[in-house]
Amino acid sequence: MTQRKQTKRRFSPEFKLEAIEQVTKYQQRAVDVALALDFGSQPAS
């Protein structure tokens, strides 16, 4: 099997602020926010 080169994901400042707000304002766990917004997961091998 060949491996794909993984590209670095980029997020807009607005997206980052929304994630931070969910953690601070709504007191959600960072891991839960990451999973909900799908930016804390690694691609499957």
N, CA, C and O atoms as a CHARMM CRD file, in Angstrom:
* protein
*
  180
    1    1 MET  N      0.83300  -1.19000   0.00000 PROA 1      0.00000
    2    1 MET  CA     0.00000   0.00000   0.00000 PROA 1      0.00000
    3    1 MET  C      0.87300   1.24700   0.00000 PROA 1      0.00000
    4    1 MET  O      1.95100   1.26900   0.59400 PROA 1      0.00000
    5    2 THR  N      0.40000   2.25700  -0.65900 PROA 2      0.00000
    6    2 THR  CA     1.11400   3.52700  -0.63300 PROA 2      0.00000
    7    2 THR  C      0.45500   4.44100   0.37800 PROA 2      0.00000
    8    2 THR  O     -0.75500   4.39000   0.60000 PROA 2      0.00000
    9    3 GLN  N      1.27500   5.27500   0.98300 PROA 3      0.00000
   10    3 GLN  CA     0.74100   6.21400   1.95900 PROA 3      0.00000
   11    3 GLN  C      0.53300   7.56000   1.30300 PROA 3      0.00000
   12    3 GLN  O      1.34600   8.01200   0.49600 PROA 3      0.00000
   13    4 ARG  N     -0.55200   8.18300   1.65800 PROA 4      0.00000
   14    4 ARG  CA    -0.82200   9.53600   1.18600 PROA 4      0.00000
   15    4 ARG  C     -0.05000  10.52500   2.03000 PROA 4      0.00000
   16    4 ARG  O      0.14100  10.32400   3.22900 PROA 4      0.00000
   17    5 LYS  N      0.38700  11.58400   1.39800 PROA 5      0.00000
   18    5 LYS  CA     1.02200  12.65300   2.15200 PROA 5      0.00000
   19    5 LYS  C     -0.08300  13.44300   2.84500 PROA 5      0.00000
   20    5 LYS  O     -1.03200  13.89700   2.20600 PROA 5      0.00000
   21    6 GLN  N      0.05000  13.59600   4.13700 PROA 6      0.00000
   22    6 GLN  CA    -0.96800  14.30300   4.90600 PROA 6      0.00000
   23    6 GLN  C     -0.72600  15.80700   4.79700 PROA 6      0.00000
   24    6 GLN  O      0.37300  16.29100   5.06400 PROA 6      0.00000
   25    7 THR  N     -1.76000  16.53200   4.40400 PROA 7      0.00000
   26    7 THR  CA    -1.64200  17.98200   4.30400 PROA 7      0.00000
   27    7 THR  C     -2.09400  18.61800   5.61100 PROA 7      0.00000
   28    7 THR  O     -2.96100  18.09700   6.31300 PROA 7      0.00000
   29    8 LYS  N     -1.49200  19.73900   5.91200 PROA 8      0.00000
   30    8 LYS  CA    -1.84500  20.45900   7.13600 PROA 8      0.00000
   31    8 LYS  C     -3.18100  21.15800   6.93200 PROA 8      0.00000
   32    8 LYS  O     -3.38000  21.88600   5.95900 PROA 8      0.00000
   33    9 ARG  N     -4.08000  20.92300   7.86100 PROA 9      0.00000
   34    9 ARG  CA    -5.39000  21.56000   7.77900 PROA 9      0.00000
   35    9 ARG  C     -5.29400  22.98000   8.29200 PROA 9      0.00000
   36    9 ARG  O     -4.57400  23.25600   9.25200 PROA 9      0.00000
   37   10 ARG  N     -6.01700  23.87700   7.65400 PROA 10     0.00000
   38   10 ARG  CA    -6.01900  25.28300   8.06300 PROA 10     0.00000
   39   10 ARG  C     -7.44400  25.67400   8.44900 PROA 10     0.00000
   40   10 ARG  O     -8.41500  25.28800   7.79800 PROA 10     0.00000
   41   11 PHE  N     -7.53700  26.44200   9.51800 PROA 11     0.00000
   42   11 PHE  CA    -8.83400  26.87900  10.01500 PROA 11     0.00000
   43   11 PHE  C     -8.86800  28.39500  10.06600 PROA 11     0.00000
   44   11 PHE  O     -7.88100  29.04300  10.41200 PROA 11     0.00000
   45   12 SER  N    -10.01400  28.94800   9.71700 PROA 12     0.00000
   46   12 SER  CA   -10.16200  30.40400   9.71700 PROA 12     0.00000
   47   12 SER  C    -10.15900  30.92900  11.15200 PROA 12     0.00000
   48   12 SER  O    -10.46200  30.19000  12.08900 PROA 12     0.00000
   49   13 PRO  N     -9.81900  32.19700  11.31700 PROA 13     0.00000
   50   13 PRO  CA    -9.87400  32.79100  12.66800 PROA 13     0.00000
   51   13 PRO  C    -11.27600  32.69900  13.27300 PROA 13     0.00000
   52   13 PRO  O    -11.41900  32.50800  14.48100 PROA 13     0.00000
   53   14 GLU  N    -12.30200  32.83200  12.44100 PROA 14     0.00000
   54   14 GLU  CA   -13.68300  32.74600  12.93700 PROA 14     0.00000
   55   14 GLU  C    -13.98000  31.35100  13.47900 PROA 14     0.00000
   56   14 GLU  O    -14.62700  31.20500  14.51600 PROA 14     0.00000
   57   15 PHE  N    -13.50900  30.33700  12.77500 PROA 15     0.00000
   58   15 PHE  CA   -13.71400  28.95800  13.20400 PROA 15     0.00000
   59   15 PHE  C    -13.03000  28.72200  14.55200 PROA 15     0.00000
   60   15 PHE  O    -13.60200  28.10000  15.44700 PROA 15     0.00000
   61   16 LYS  N    -11.81300  29.22100  14.68500 PROA 16     0.00000
   62   16 LYS  CA   -11.07500  29.06100  15.93700 PROA 16     0.00000
   63   16 LYS  C    -11.77500  29.77200  17.09000 PROA 16     0.00000
   64   16 LYS  O    -11.87100  29.23500  18.19400 PROA 16     0.00000
   65   17 LEU  N    -12.26200  30.98300  16.82600 PROA 17     0.00000
   66   17 LEU  CA   -12.97000  31.72600  17.87200 PROA 17     0.00000
   67   17 LEU  C    -14.23700  31.00700  18.31000 PROA 17     0.00000
   68   17 LEU  O    -14.56500  30.98600  19.49600 PROA 17     0.00000
   69   18 GLU  N    -14.94600  30.42100  17.36000 PROA 18     0.00000
   70   18 GLU  CA   -16.15800  29.66400  17.68200 PROA 18     0.00000
   71   18 GLU  C    -15.82200  28.48200  18.58800 PROA 18     0.00000
   72   18 GLU  O    -16.53500  28.21600  19.55600 PROA 18     0.00000
   73   19 ALA  N    -14.75800  27.78800  18.28000 PROA 19     0.00000
   74   19 ALA  CA   -14.34900  26.64800  19.09900 PROA 19     0.00000
   75   19 ALA  C    -13.97200  27.10100  20.50700 PROA 19     0.00000
   76   19 ALA  O    -14.36800  26.47600  21.49100 PROA 19     0.00000
   77   20 ILE  N    -13.21500  28.17800  20.60100 PROA 20     0.00000
   78   20 ILE  CA   -12.81600  28.70600  21.91300 PROA 20     0.00000
   79   20 ILE  C    -14.03600  29.15100  22.70500 PROA 20     0.00000
   80   20 ILE  O    -14.11800  28.92000  23.91100 PROA 20     0.00000
   81   21 GLU  N    -14.98200  29.79200  22.02500 PROA 21     0.00000
   82   21 GLU  CA   -16.19700  30.25400  22.70000 PROA 21     0.00000
   83   21 GLU  C    -16.99400  29.08100  23.25800 PROA 21     0.00000
   84   21 GLU  O    -17.53000  29.17100  24.36300 PROA 21     0.00000
   85   22 GLN  N    -17.08000  27.99000  22.51500 PROA 22     0.00000
   86   22 GLN  CA   -17.82500  26.83100  23.00700 PROA 22     0.00000
   87   22 GLN  C    -17.19700  26.27900  24.28000 PROA 22     0.00000
   88   22 GLN  O    -17.90500  25.81600  25.17400 PROA 22     0.00000
   89   23 VAL  N    -15.88400  26.32600  24.36400 PROA 23     0.00000
   90   23 VAL  CA   -15.19900  25.82400  25.55600 PROA 23     0.00000
   91   23 VAL  C    -15.38000  26.78200  26.72600 PROA 23     0.00000
   92   23 VAL  O    -15.69300  26.35600  27.83800 PROA 23     0.00000
   93   24 THR  N    -15.18200  28.08400  26.47700 PROA 24     0.00000
   94   24 THR  CA   -15.20400  29.04500  27.58200 PROA 24     0.00000
   95   24 THR  C    -16.61500  29.47900  27.96900 PROA 24     0.00000
   96   24 THR  O    -16.97600  29.43100  29.14500 PROA 24     0.00000
   97   25 LYS  N    -17.40200  29.89400  27.00600 PROA 25     0.00000
   98   25 LYS  CA   -18.73000  30.43100  27.30000 PROA 25     0.00000
   99   25 LYS  C    -19.71500  29.34500  27.72300 PROA 25     0.00000
  100   25 LYS  O    -20.48900  29.53000  28.66200 PROA 25     0.00000
  101   26 TYR  N    -19.67800  28.21200  27.02300 PROA 26     0.00000
  102   26 TYR  CA   -20.63700  27.14300  27.30200 PROA 26     0.00000
  103   26 TYR  C    -20.03900  26.03900  28.16500 PROA 26     0.00000
  104   26 TYR  O    -20.69500  25.03600  28.44600 PROA 26     0.00000
  105   27 GLN  N    -18.78800  26.22800  28.58300 PROA 27     0.00000
  106   27 GLN  CA   -18.09400  25.31400  29.48900 PROA 27     0.00000
  107   27 GLN  C    -18.13500  23.86300  29.01300 PROA 27     0.00000
  108   27 GLN  O    -18.37700  22.94100  29.79200 PROA 27     0.00000
  109   28 GLN  N    -17.89400  23.68800  27.73200 PROA 28     0.00000
  110   28 GLN  CA   -17.79000  22.34100  27.18500 PROA 28     0.00000
  111   28 GLN  C    -16.33300  21.90900  27.24400 PROA 28     0.00000
  112   28 GLN  O    -15.43000  22.74600  27.24300 PROA 28     0.00000
  113   29 ARG  N    -16.10800  20.60800  27.29600 PROA 29     0.00000
  114   29 ARG  CA   -14.73700  20.10800  27.30300 PROA 29     0.00000
  115   29 ARG  C    -14.12200  20.28900  25.92000 PROA 29     0.00000
  116   29 ARG  O    -14.79800  20.11600  24.90600 PROA 29     0.00000
  117   30 ALA  N    -12.85300  20.63400  25.88300 PROA 30     0.00000
  118   30 ALA  CA   -12.16500  20.87300  24.61300 PROA 30     0.00000
  119   30 ALA  C    -12.21800  19.64000  23.71500 PROA 30     0.00000
  120   30 ALA  O    -12.37600  19.76000  22.50000 PROA 30     0.00000
  121   31 VAL  N    -12.08700  18.46900  24.30400 PROA 31     0.00000
  122   31 VAL  CA   -12.12400  17.24600  23.50100 PROA 31     0.00000
  123   31 VAL  C    -13.49800  17.05600  22.85500 PROA 31     0.00000
  124   31 VAL  O    -13.58200  16.59100  21.71800 PROA 31     0.00000
  125   32 ASP  N    -14.56700  17.40700  23.55900 PROA 32     0.00000
  126   32 ASP  CA   -15.91400  17.28700  23.00100 PROA 32     0.00000
  127   32 ASP  C    -16.12700  18.26800  21.85600 PROA 32     0.00000
  128   32 ASP  O    -16.74100  17.92700  20.84500 PROA 32     0.00000
  129   33 VAL  N    -15.61900  19.48400  22.01600 PROA 33     0.00000
  130   33 VAL  CA   -15.73000  20.48700  20.95400 PROA 33     0.00000
  131   33 VAL  C    -14.94600  20.02400  19.73300 PROA 33     0.00000
  132   33 VAL  O    -15.42700  20.13100  18.60500 PROA 33     0.00000
  133   34 ALA  N    -13.74300  19.51200  19.95700 PROA 34     0.00000
  134   34 ALA  CA   -12.91300  19.03300  18.85300 PROA 34     0.00000
  135   34 ALA  C    -13.61000  17.91700  18.08500 PROA 34     0.00000
  136   34 ALA  O    -13.58800  17.90300  16.85500 PROA 34     0.00000
  137   35 LEU  N    -14.21500  16.99900  18.79100 PROA 35     0.00000
  138   35 LEU  CA   -14.92400  15.90300  18.12600 PROA 35     0.00000
  139   35 LEU  C    -16.15300  16.41000  17.38200 PROA 35     0.00000
  140   35 LEU  O    -16.42800  15.96400  16.26800 PROA 35     0.00000
  141   36 ALA  N    -16.88800  17.33000  17.98100 PROA 36     0.00000
  142   36 ALA  CA   -18.09400  17.86100  17.35000 PROA 36     0.00000
  143   36 ALA  C    -17.76700  18.65100  16.08400 PROA 36     0.00000
  144   36 ALA  O    -18.51600  18.60900  15.10700 PROA 36     0.00000
  145   37 LEU  N    -16.65100  19.36600  16.10800 PROA 37     0.00000
  146   37 LEU  CA   -16.26200  20.17600  14.95600 PROA 37     0.00000
  147   37 LEU  C    -15.35000  19.41400  14.00300 PROA 37     0.00000
  148   37 LEU  O    -14.92500  19.95700  12.98300 PROA 37     0.00000
  149   38 ASP  N    -15.05000  18.17800  14.32500 PROA 38     0.00000
  150   38 ASP  CA   -14.24100  17.28900  13.48900 PROA 38     0.00000
  151   38 ASP  C    -12.86400  17.86100  13.18100 PROA 38     0.00000
  152   38 ASP  O    -12.41000  17.79700  12.03800 PROA 38     0.00000
  153   39 PHE  N    -12.19800  18.41700  14.18300 PROA 39     0.00000
  154   39 PHE  CA   -10.83400  18.84500  13.94500 PROA 39     0.00000
  155   39 PHE  C     -9.85200  18.24100  14.93200 PROA 39     0.00000
  156   39 PHE  O     -8.68400  18.62800  14.97300 PROA 39     0.00000
  157   40 GLY  N    -10.32000  17.30400  15.71400 PROA 40     0.00000
  158   40 GLY  CA    -9.40900  16.65100  16.63600 PROA 40     0.00000
  159   40 GLY  C     -9.12300  15.21800  16.25600 PROA 40     0.00000
  160   40 GLY  O     -8.43600  14.50300  16.98600 PROA 40     0.00000
  161   41 SER  N     -9.64100  14.79800  15.12600 PROA 41     0.00000
  162   41 SER  CA    -9.48300  13.40000  14.75000 PROA 41     0.00000
  163   41 SER  C     -8.32900  13.21600  13.77900 PROA 41     0.00000
  164   41 SER  O     -7.97900  14.12100  13.02100 PROA 41     0.00000
  165   42 GLN  N     -7.75600  12.04100  13.81900 PROA 42     0.00000
  166   42 GLN  CA    -6.69000  11.66100  12.89600 PROA 42     0.00000
  167   42 GLN  C     -7.29200  10.76700  11.81900 PROA 42     0.00000
  168   42 GLN  O     -8.21600  10.00300  12.10200 PROA 42     0.00000
  169   43 PRO  N     -6.78900  10.84600  10.59400 PROA 43     0.00000
  170   43 PRO  CA    -7.30300   9.96800   9.54700 PROA 43     0.00000
  171   43 PRO  C     -6.97000   8.50900   9.84500 PROA 43     0.00000
  172   43 PRO  O     -5.94000   8.21200  10.44900 PROA 43     0.00000
  173   44 ALA  N     -7.83000   7.62200   9.42700 PROA 44     0.00000
  174   44 ALA  CA    -7.61100   6.19400   9.64800 PROA 44     0.00000
  175   44 ALA  C     -6.48100   5.69500   8.76100 PROA 44     0.00000
  176   44 ALA  O     -6.31100   6.15400   7.63200 PROA 44     0.00000
  177   45 SER  N     -5.72000   4.75700   9.28200 PROA 45     0.00000
  178   45 SER  CA    -4.60100   4.20300   8.50000 PROA 45     0.00000
  179   45 SER  C     -5.10100   3.15400   7.53600 PROA 45     0.00000
  180   45 SER  O     -4.31200   2.57200   6.79200 PROA 45     0.00000
